[in-house]
């Protein structure tokens, strides 16, 4: 029902079990409330299961936000539900009528489009080849543009698509049709310029830099808050880059990294999950890595997977130093002033570090993630942590202002003075 309040659709995101997806939403609400009066927000998410969706609705903390889910279906889900008529229809359209499939995937969003002040495609790195070609998201763009609604690719890293030259040419044409591309790091802006996309690009920062931390209830019973600790985030996704996709080999290597960091620093180590859904579970992976340590010494705590994005940011903010694989785990650390070592497998980490520090010295490439190399870099950054904290104290306020500036660009796209 139209009550006069501006209404925004945040589409293309994953479930809050990816704390980065939640952090993007939380930061975006800060931006929208700064630039628009009492906005209403519909999160239209790509969610894997009914239970996951019910949990997301049940645990939503912002009364201005409501949730809907897409009708996207993975191959695994289609096979599991092969007896359902909708599964047969989905598979038919996937293979024989893909042009119609997008309207099926996004069908529950369609009735809300005409009332939307704008649609924000908010998934962060969706427009890349990290998860194969982003047809799911270009389809979203096409639907919104067909309905002539304002569209923004929001707080995004985009590309590169050079590994597929024909697709890169397609994306160059497609992206020029989008009214606003809000790029979260200069590396994305440089890449977009290289493929001829310039006129509709707004330099901003990731909205997650604006999310406020929240102290978790009872956290003092879980973590050693009275002493400094090293925070580590190791994800199963890194196997793709560190060990050629061999998850067992990566778990063994991750266990050695944890053990070596603990021995080298002599400090407690907190293993902090940031994504915990079934198909990519940091907590389960780090538990597996711990089991590979034969002679476990030192104070190592595996943080339980029950904390939301703001609570996880509070935990990360207590660390003396943080080293992480998940981009938004490192954003939580950087925005909290914590010296941060990024395990950089894509444009995201390198671009964010370059924009904050002017260099990528605090990044490690996947091929360099040997236990000694990681522990040595952690130790070196601990020695220089006062200077790094000083840099973050000086520079993060400008990053937050850049994130907040996205609201002014959005007003321009919508046509609001």
C-alpha positions as CSV (number, residue, x, y, z in Angstrom):
1,X,0.0,0.0,0.0
2,X,1.3,3.4,-1.0
3,X,1.5,5.5,2.2
4,X,3.6,8.3,0.7
5,X,6.9,7.0,2.0
6,X,9.6,6.4,-0.6
7,X,9.8,2.7,-1.5
8,X,13.0,0.9,-2.6
9,X,13.7,-2.6,-3.8
10,X,17.0,-4.1,-2.8
11,X,17.4,-7.1,-5.2
12,X,20.0,-9.7,-6.1
13,X,21.3,-10.3,-2.6
14,X,21.9,-13.6,-0.8
15,X,20.6,-14.6,2.6
16,X,21.8,-13.0,5.9
17,X,23.7,-16.3,6.7
18,X,26.2,-14.5,4.5
19,X,27.0,-11.7,7.0
20,X,28.4,-9.6,4.1
21,X,25.0,-9.7,2.4
22,X,23.4,-8.5,5.6
23,X,26.1,-5.8,6.1
24,X,25.3,-4.4,2.7
25,X,21.7,-4.1,3.6
26,X,22.4,-2.5,7.0
27,X,24.8,0.1,5.4
28,X,22.3,0.8,2.6
29,X,19.6,1.6,5.1
30,X,21.9,4.2,6.7
31,X,22.3,5.8,3.3
32,X,18.7,5.7,2.4
33,X,17.6,7.2,5.7
34,X,20.2,10.0,5.4
35,X,18.9,11.0,1.9
36,X,15.2,10.0,2.0
37,X,12.5,10.5,4.6
38,X,11.4,7.3,6.4
39,X,11.9,4.9,3.4
40,X,10.3,1.5,3.1
41,X,12.5,-1.3,1.9
42,X,11.8,-4.6,0.2
43,X,14.7,-7.1,0.1
44,X,14.2,-9.4,-2.8
45,X,16.7,-12.2,-2.1
46,X,18.1,-15.3,-3.7
47,X,17.6,-17.9,-1.0
48,X,18.2,-21.6,-1.1
49,X,15.4,-23.0,1.1
50,X,12.0,-22.3,2.7
51,X,13.5,-22.6,6.2
52,X,16.3,-20.2,5.3
53,X,13.7,-17.7,4.1
54,X,11.5,-18.1,7.2
55,X,14.5,-17.6,9.4
56,X,15.5,-14.5,7.6
57,X,12.0,-13.0,7.9
58,X,11.8,-14.0,11.6
59,X,15.1,-12.6,12.6
60,X,14.9,-9.3,10.7
61,X,15.7,-6.5,13.1
62,X,14.6,-3.5,11.0
63,X,10.8,-2.9,11.0
64,X,11.1,-0.9,7.7
65,X,12.3,-4.0,5.9
66,X,10.2,-6.8,4.4
67,X,11.5,-9.8,2.5
68,X,10.5,-11.8,-0.6
69,X,12.5,-14.5,-2.3
70,X,13.2,-15.3,-5.9
71,X,12.2,-18.5,-7.7
72,X,15.7,-19.3,-8.7
73,X,16.4,-23.0,-8.6
74,X,19.8,-24.6,-8.6
75,X,20.4,-27.9,-10.5
76,X,20.8,-29.6,-7.1
77,X,17.4,-28.2,-6.0
78,X,15.7,-29.2,-9.3
79,X,17.0,-32.8,-9.0
80,X,15.9,-33.0,-5.4
81,X,12.4,-31.8,-6.3
82,X,12.1,-33.5,-9.7
83,X,8.6,-34.8,-8.9
84,X,7.2,-31.2,-8.6
85,X,5.6,-29.7,-11.8
86,X,7.4,-26.4,-11.2
87,X,10.8,-28.1,-11.3
88,X,10.0,-29.6,-14.7
89,X,8.8,-26.1,-15.9
90,X,12.0,-24.5,-14.5
91,X,14.2,-27.0,-16.3
92,X,12.3,-26.7,-19.5
93,X,12.7,-22.9,-19.5
94,X,16.3,-23.1,-18.5
95,X,17.2,-25.1,-21.5
96,X,14.6,-24.3,-24.1
97,X,13.1,-20.9,-23.3
98,X,15.7,-18.9,-21.2
99,X,14.1,-15.6,-22.3
100,X,11.0,-16.5,-20.3
101,X,12.9,-17.9,-17.3
102,X,13.8,-14.5,-15.9
103,X,10.2,-13.5,-15.5
104,X,9.6,-16.7,-13.6
105,X,12.6,-16.2,-11.3
106,X,11.6,-12.6,-10.5
107,X,7.8,-13.0,-10.7
108,X,7.1,-12.1,-7.1
109,X,9.0,-8.8,-7.5
110,X,7.0,-7.7,-10.6
111,X,3.9,-6.4,-8.8
112,X,6.1,-4.1,-6.7
113,X,8.1,-2.5,-9.5
114,X,5.7,0.3,-10.4
115,X,5.6,1.6,-6.9
116,X,9.4,1.6,-6.5
117,X,11.3,4.8,-6.4
118,X,14.3,2.7,-7.5
119,X,15.7,-0.8,-7.7
120,X,19.1,-1.3,-6.2
121,X,21.0,-4.4,-7.4
122,X,23.0,-4.8,-4.2
123,X,25.0,-8.1,-4.3
124,X,28.4,-6.5,-4.3
125,X,30.5,-8.7,-6.6
126,X,27.6,-10.3,-8.6
127,X,28.7,-8.7,-11.9
128,X,31.9,-10.7,-12.3
129,X,33.0,-14.1,-13.5
130,X,33.7,-15.3,-9.9
131,X,30.5,-17.3,-9.9
132,X,30.2,-17.8,-13.7
133,X,28.5,-15.4,-16.1
134,X,26.0,-13.2,-14.2
135,X,22.9,-13.8,-16.3
136,X,20.8,-13.9,-13.1
137,X,21.7,-10.2,-12.5
138,X,21.7,-8.9,-16.1
139,X,18.2,-10.5,-16.3
140,X,17.2,-8.4,-13.3
141,X,18.5,-5.3,-15.0
142,X,16.6,-6.0,-18.1
143,X,13.3,-6.5,-16.3
144,X,13.7,-3.2,-14.4
145,X,14.7,-1.3,-17.5
146,X,11.8,-2.8,-19.5
147,X,9.5,-1.4,-16.8
148,X,11.3,2.0,-17.0
149,X,12.1,2.1,-13.3
150,X,15.3,3.8,-12.0
151,X,18.0,1.2,-11.6
152,X,21.3,1.3,-9.8
153,X,24.0,-1.4,-9.5
154,X,24.9,-0.6,-5.9
155,X,28.2,-0.6,-4.1
156,X,29.6,-3.0,-6.7
157,X,32.8,-4.5,-7.9
158,X,32.4,-5.2,-11.6
159,X,34.4,-7.5,-13.8
160,X,36.9,-8.2,-15.2
161,X,35.3,-10.1,-18.1
162,X,38.4,-10.2,-20.3
163,X,38.7,-14.0,-20.1
164,X,35.5,-14.1,-22.3
165,X,36.0,-11.4,-25.0
166,X,32.6,-11.8,-26.6
167,X,30.9,-11.6,-23.2
168,X,33.0,-8.6,-22.2
169,X,31.7,-6.8,-25.3
170,X,28.1,-7.7,-24.3
171,X,28.7,-6.4,-20.8
172,X,30.1,-3.2,-22.1
173,X,26.9,-2.6,-24.0
174,X,24.7,-3.8,-21.1
175,X,26.3,-1.7,-18.5
176,X,26.1,1.5,-20.5
177,X,22.3,1.1,-20.4
178,X,22.1,1.0,-16.6
179,X,21.3,4.5,-15.2
180,X,23.7,4.3,-12.3
181,X,26.7,2.1,-11.5
182,X,27.9,2.9,-7.9
183,X,31.4,1.4,-7.9
184,X,33.0,0.6,-4.5
185,X,36.6,0.8,-5.5
186,X,38.8,2.6,-8.0
187,X,39.9,-0.7,-9.6
188,X,36.3,-1.2,-10.8
189,X,36.2,2.4,-12.1
190,X,39.4,1.8,-14.0
191,X,38.1,-1.4,-15.5
192,X,34.8,0.1,-16.5
193,X,36.7,2.9,-18.2
194,X,38.8,0.4,-20.1
195,X,35.6,-1.1,-21.7
196,X,34.0,2.2,-22.4
197,X,31.6,2.6,-19.4
198,X,32.1,6.0,-17.9
199,X,29.1,8.4,-18.1
200,X,26.9,6.5,-15.6
201,X,29.6,5.6,-13.0
202,X,29.6,7.0,-9.4
203,X,32.7,6.5,-7.3
204,X,31.5,5.5,-3.8
205,X,32.6,3.0,-1.1
206,X,31.0,-0.2,0.1
207,X,27.9,0.5,2.2
208,X,29.0,-2.0,4.8
209,X,31.5,0.6,6.0
210,X,28.5,2.4,7.5
211,X,27.1,-0.5,9.5
212,X,27.3,0.0,13.3
213,X,28.6,-2.8,15.5
214,X,26.4,-4.3,18.2
215,X,27.8,-6.1,21.3
216,X,26.5,-9.6,21.4
217,X,24.7,-10.6,24.6
218,X,26.8,-13.0,26.7
219,X,29.9,-12.6,24.5
220,X,32.2,-12.4,27.6
221,X,31.4,-16.1,28.1
222,X,32.7,-17.0,24.6
223,X,35.7,-14.9,23.9
224,X,38.8,-13.8,26.0
225,X,37.9,-10.1,26.1
226,X,40.4,-9.3,28.7
227,X,43.4,-10.0,26.4
228,X,44.4,-9.2,22.9
229,X,43.7,-11.8,20.2
230,X,44.3,-12.5,16.5
231,X,41.1,-12.9,14.4
232,X,41.2,-15.3,11.5
233,X,38.6,-15.9,8.8
234,X,39.2,-18.9,6.5
235,X,36.6,-19.9,4.0
236,X,36.0,-23.0,1.9
237,X,35.7,-20.8,-1.1
238,X,39.5,-20.2,-0.9
239,X,40.1,-23.8,-2.0
240,X,39.3,-22.8,-5.5
241,X,42.2,-20.3,-5.5
242,X,44.7,-21.8,-3.0
243,X,44.6,-25.5,-3.9
244,X,42.9,-25.8,-7.2
245,X,39.6,-26.7,-5.6
246,X,40.9,-29.5,-3.4
247,X,39.0,-28.8,-0.2
248,X,40.8,-31.5,1.8
249,X,44.2,-30.0,0.9
250,X,43.0,-26.5,1.7
251,X,41.6,-27.7,5.1
252,X,45.0,-29.2,5.9
253,X,46.8,-26.0,4.8
254,X,44.3,-23.9,6.8
255,X,45.0,-26.0,9.9
256,X,48.7,-25.3,9.5
257,X,48.0,-21.6,9.1
258,X,46.0,-21.5,12.3
259,X,48.6,-23.5,14.2
260,X,51.5,-21.4,12.9
261,X,49.9,-18.1,13.6
262,X,49.1,-19.2,17.2
263,X,52.7,-20.4,17.8
264,X,54.4,-17.4,16.1
265,X,52.4,-14.7,17.8
266,X,51.9,-16.4,21.2
267,X,48.5,-14.8,21.3
268,X,45.0,-16.2,21.5
269,X,43.4,-16.9,18.1
270,X,39.7,-16.4,17.4
271,X,38.4,-18.1,14.3
272,X,35.5,-16.0,13.1
273,X,33.0,-17.3,10.5
274,X,31.3,-14.8,8.2
275,X,29.3,-17.0,5.8
276,X,27.5,-20.0,7.3
277,X,25.0,-21.3,4.8
278,X,25.1,-25.0,3.9
279,X,26.8,-24.7,0.6
280,X,29.6,-22.5,1.9
281,X,30.1,-22.7,5.6
282,X,33.1,-20.9,7.2
283,X,32.4,-22.4,10.6
284,X,32.2,-25.9,9.4
285,X,35.3,-25.5,7.3
286,X,37.4,-24.0,10.2
287,X,36.2,-26.8,12.5
288,X,37.4,-29.2,9.8
289,X,40.8,-27.3,9.6
290,X,41.1,-27.5,13.4
291,X,40.7,-31.2,13.3
292,X,43.7,-31.4,11.0
293,X,46.0,-30.0,13.7
294,X,47.8,-33.0,15.3
295,X,49.3,-31.3,18.3
296,X,47.0,-28.5,19.1
297,X,48.6,-26.0,21.4
298,X,47.7,-22.4,22.2
299,X,44.5,-20.7,22.9
300,X,42.3,-21.1,19.8
301,X,38.5,-20.3,19.9
302,X,36.1,-21.1,17.2
303,X,33.4,-18.5,17.4
304,X,29.9,-20.0,17.1
305,X,27.9,-19.2,14.0
306,X,25.0,-17.6,15.8
307,X,25.9,-13.9,15.5
308,X,24.4,-11.5,13.0
309,X,26.5,-9.1,10.9
310,X,26.5,-6.3,13.4
311,X,27.4,-8.6,16.2
312,X,30.1,-10.2,14.2
313,X,31.5,-6.8,13.4
314,X,31.7,-6.0,17.1
315,X,33.7,-9.3,17.7
316,X,36.1,-8.5,14.8
317,X,36.5,-5.0,16.2
318,X,37.9,-6.4,19.4
319,X,40.9,-8.0,17.7
320,X,44.4,-6.7,17.8
321,X,44.8,-7.8,14.2
322,X,42.5,-9.5,11.7
323,X,43.3,-11.7,8.7
324,X,40.5,-12.8,6.5
325,X,39.3,-14.3,3.3
326,X,35.7,-12.9,3.1
327,X,35.6,-9.4,1.8
328,X,33.0,-8.1,4.2
329,X,34.8,-9.6,7.2
330,X,37.8,-7.5,6.2
331,X,35.6,-4.5,5.7
332,X,34.2,-5.0,9.3
333,X,37.8,-5.0,10.5
334,X,39.0,-2.0,8.5
335,X,36.0,0.1,9.4
336,X,36.6,-0.7,13.0
337,X,40.2,0.5,12.8
338,X,41.7,-3.0,13.1
339,X,44.9,-3.7,11.2
340,X,43.8,-6.1,8.5
341,X,45.5,-8.7,6.3
342,X,43.3,-9.5,3.3
343,X,43.6,-12.9,1.5
344,X,43.0,-11.4,-1.9
345,X,41.6,-13.6,-4.6
346,X,39.8,-11.0,-6.6
347,X,39.5,-7.3,-7.6
348,X,37.6,-6.6,-4.3
349,X,40.3,-6.9,-1.6
350,X,43.1,-5.4,-3.7
351,X,40.9,-2.5,-4.8
352,X,39.7,-1.7,-1.3
353,X,43.2,-1.8,0.1
354,X,44.5,0.4,-2.7
355,X,41.9,3.0,-2.1
356,X,42.4,3.1,1.7
357,X,46.2,2.7,1.9
358,X,47.4,3.6,-1.5
359,X,49.0,0.1,-1.8
360,X,48.3,-3.6,-1.5
361,X,51.0,-4.4,1.0
362,X,48.4,-5.8,3.4
363,X,47.1,-8.3,0.9
364,X,48.3,-11.9,0.3
365,X,47.5,-13.7,-3.0
366,X,46.1,-17.2,-2.8
367,X,49.4,-18.7,-4.0
368,X,51.2,-17.1,-1.1
369,X,49.1,-18.5,1.6
370,X,51.7,-20.8,3.1
371,X,51.6,-21.1,6.9
372,X,54.9,-19.4,7.4
373,X,54.1,-16.6,5.0
374,X,50.8,-15.9,6.7
375,X,52.2,-16.0,10.2
376,X,55.2,-13.9,9.1
377,X,53.0,-11.2,7.6
378,X,50.7,-11.2,10.7
379,X,53.7,-10.8,13.0
380,X,55.1,-8.0,10.9
381,X,51.8,-6.2,10.9
382,X,51.5,-6.6,14.7
383,X,54.9,-4.9,15.0
384,X,53.6,-2.0,12.9
385,X,50.0,-2.0,14.2
386,X,50.2,1.4,15.8
387,X,51.0,3.1,12.5
388,X,48.4,1.0,10.7
389,X,45.7,2.0,13.2
390,X,46.8,5.6,12.8
391,X,46.3,5.3,9.0
392,X,42.9,3.8,9.4
393,X,41.8,6.4,12.0
394,X,42.8,9.1,9.5
395,X,41.3,7.5,6.3
396,X,38.2,5.6,7.3
397,X,36.0,8.8,7.9
398,X,36.6,9.7,4.2
399,X,35.6,6.2,3.2
400,X,32.4,6.4,5.2
401,X,31.6,9.8,3.5
402,X,32.2,8.2,0.1
403,X,29.7,5.4,1.0
404,X,27.2,7.9,2.2
405,X,27.5,10.0,-0.9
406,X,25.8,7.2,-2.9
407,X,22.5,8.7,-1.7
408,X,23.1,11.9,-3.5
409,X,23.8,10.0,-6.7
410,X,20.7,8.0,-6.2
411,X,18.6,11.1,-5.8
412,X,20.0,12.4,-9.1
413,X,19.0,9.2,-10.9
414,X,15.5,9.3,-9.5
415,X,15.2,12.9,-10.3
416,X,14.7,14.2,-6.7
417,X,16.2,17.7,-6.0
